[in-house]
Amino acid sequence: MIEICKKLLYKNSLTSVEASQNSSTRPYGIARMDNIEVLREKLDQLRVEHRDLDGVISQMQAERSFDQLQLARLKKRKLEIKTQIASLESKLIPDITA
């Protein structure tokens, strides 16, 4: 279980360089579609990681003895992921002007 915790804690997040995918060399529409696909893939990855963390946290809390520091780190990572999910979801929703 410690290996799973370490994997979930130190998973790399998407960088702005990866997200842009050299959009400056492509026409606007193509770069935008690629970027949307990248964001959707990252959103799916984050949702899976959030769900996995939830399971690990629940399992740790069910045990009689567990590392409080490790649990706190997992909860913090889970909250960070939730924030990233909300941010990506807001980027994928088109702006609607009234």
Phi and psi in degrees as a GROMACS rama.xvg file:
@    title "Ramachandran Plot"
@    xaxis  label "Phi"
@    yaxis  label "Psi"
@TYPE xy
-63.2644  -38.2255  ILE-2
-63.547  -39.8829  GLU-3
-63.9147  -43.5705  ILE-4
-60.217  -45.3531  CYS-5
-62.5326  -42.1675  LYS-6
-61.9904  -43.3812  LYS-7
-71.5614  -33.4674  LEU-8
-71.6869  -36.533  LEU-9
-109.09  20.393  TYR-10
-67.8158  135.253  LYS-11
-73.8462  146.006  ASN-12
-100.692  164.209  SER-13
-67.0995  131.933  LEU-14
-95.5695  160.54  THR-15
-64.3749  -28.9621  SER-16
-65.3317  -43.892  VAL-17
-65.374  -38.5902  GLU-18
-66.4866  -35.6283  ALA-19
-75.3141  -32.0822  SER-20
47.2697  48.2722  GLN-21
54.7279  45.6985  ASN-22
-65.1285  -17.0656  SER-23
-69.9426  -20.0033  SER-24
-96.8374  -1.75807  THR-25
-114.994  157.201  ARG-26
-60.7234  152.548  PRO-27
-54.2745  -47.7319  TYR-28
-62.6039  -42.8737  GLY-29
-67.9948  -44.5591  ILE-30
-63.1641  -39.5063  ALA-31
-65.4235  -41.8885  ARG-32
-65.683  -41.372  MET-33
-61.5966  -42.6743  ASP-34
-64.2952  -40.1202  ASN-35
-63.834  -42.5098  ILE-36
-63.6328  -41.0795  GLU-37
-62.4232  -43.3664  VAL-38
-63.5881  -40.5452  LEU-39
-65.4911  -40.9757  ARG-40
-63.7555  -43.7847  GLU-41
-63.7973  -38.7216  LYS-42
-62.2992  -43.2049  LEU-43
-62.633  -43.0204  ASP-44
-61.6523  -42.7334  GLN-45
-65.812  -38.9843  LEU-46
-63.4606  -40.6434  ARG-47
-65.3191  -44.7217  VAL-48
-63.1811  -39.6894  GLU-49
-62.8071  -43.5273  HIS-50
-64.8947  -41.602  ARG-51
-62.9883  -43.8383  ASP-52
-61.2552  -39.6558  LEU-53
-59.972  -42.8072  ASP-54
-65.1987  -42.8526  GLY-55
-65.5151  -42.2956  VAL-56
-63.0125  -44.3975  ILE-57
-61.76  -41.6541  SER-58
-65.4004  -41.4809  GLN-59
-63.9865  -41.5031  MET-60
-69.044  -25.2948  GLN-61
-75.1579  -23.5077  ALA-62
-74.6397  151.099  GLU-63
-69.4041  -42.6378  ARG-64
-121.604  126.439  SER-65
-146.718  160.557  PHE-66
-78.5116  112.771  ASP-67
-62.7714  -38.3466  GLN-68
-65.6374  -44.0201  LEU-69
-61.9154  -42.3117  GLN-70
-62.937  -43.0067  LEU-71
-62.4504  -39.6907  ALA-72
-65.651  -41.0906  ARG-73
-63.818  -41.8951  LEU-74
-64.9152  -39.3181  LYS-75
-64.0573  -44.2556  LYS-76
-62.5374  -39.9332  ARG-77
-62.4186  -41.04  LYS-78
-66.6222  -39.6569  LEU-79
-60.9652  -42.2672  GLU-80
-64.5168  -41.5488  ILE-81
-60.7408  -39.6765  LYS-82
-64.8352  -42.4823  THR-83
-64.3874  -38.9952  GLN-84
-61.5155  -46.6805  ILE-85
-61.59  -40.1096  ALA-86
-64.6783  -45.7545  SER-87
-65.5196  -39.496  LEU-88
-62.163  -39.8974  GLU-89
-68.0523  -31.1156  SER-90
-71.3447  -30.3511  LYS-91
-84.1095  -17.371  LEU-92
-81.5726  123.839  ILE-93
-67.273  146.02  PRO-94
-71.9263  130.462  ASP-95
-113.753  117.63  ILE-96
-96.4115  136.881  THR-97
